[in-house]
Amino acid sequence: MDRRNGDRVRIGGDVTVDAGEVIDGDVVAIGGPVKVDGEVQGDVVAVGGSVTLGPTAVVEGDVTVVGGPLHRDPGAQVRGKAQEVSLGGIDFGQWTWRRNPVRQWWRSALGSAFAFVGTLVRVAVLCLFTALVVLFGRDYMEGAGTMAAASSLKAGAVGLLAQVLFLPLLVITCVVLVMTIVGIPLLLLLPFVILGIAVLALVGFTGVAYRVGTIASHRLGLADQNPYAVTVIGVLIVMLPVILSRLASLGGGVLFPLAVTLGIAGFVVEYLAWTIGFGAIALMRFRGRNDSRTGEPSPAV
């Protein structure tokens, strides 16, 4: 028999006295249920929760339930009084701190707000990086955008294939380098290789965004074709479904289906932009090598 000295008090949670356990004091739960299968030397009190007395429960004092039900097994022994205090017929047993719908709504709204702000920050950082690409590699970026527009399906297929083969090739490369003594120092270059691939992917994405921004500018009749503004407009258009999804999630359960739909659409659009952009970069490199082998000038892109 497990004997515990002192009272057992819990605020905002449940209290359980297991079979064979003896509590040498009172058991009190505020905002949570009480379940007794052992022995309580003092009183059992639950405010805003239920009390459940099992067949092996023994309570030497009183059992008081305020704003909740009392579930008592016929085999349970209560030496004192057992009473339920109803607050206008309202059962607060479902309004514990852990299940309070107001608190759940607040947590959900707070999480949605953080997600929305995080998305805005990510879009702002993406706009900054694409602007740097325009600054340092505008010609290459424009070529990637033209290639992506001219061969979207082919670029998407190449980009998808590169994603599928990237991890296996990386693992194989690491294994080969480890097996050769000369190749071990080359492992230090792998982070730079991965960084270079990430930069190429960013250049391809910027080319797609620039192309989308150019089309949108012509449709809107904007005379100013500033490459930075056009690129930022393209990024905002690509990321617009994601932003709207985060914005809709602030509305709670009523707008949940809309938020999910926009979230899926946003993921697909952004994924396609990155994949097609990276594939366009690969096609440009491949075409450049073929042209250099044949001795023919590269076609204008």
PyMOL commands that set and color helices and strands:
alter all, ss='L'
color gray80, all
select helices_A, chain A and resi 92-94+101-150+152-179+185-220+227-249+252-294
alter helices_A, ss='H'
color red, helices_A
select strands_A, chain A and resi 2-5+8-11+15-17+21-24+27-30+34-36+39-40+44-47+51-53+58-59+63-66+70-72+77-78+82-85
alter strands_A, ss='S'
color yellow, strands_A
deselect
rebuild
show_as cartoon
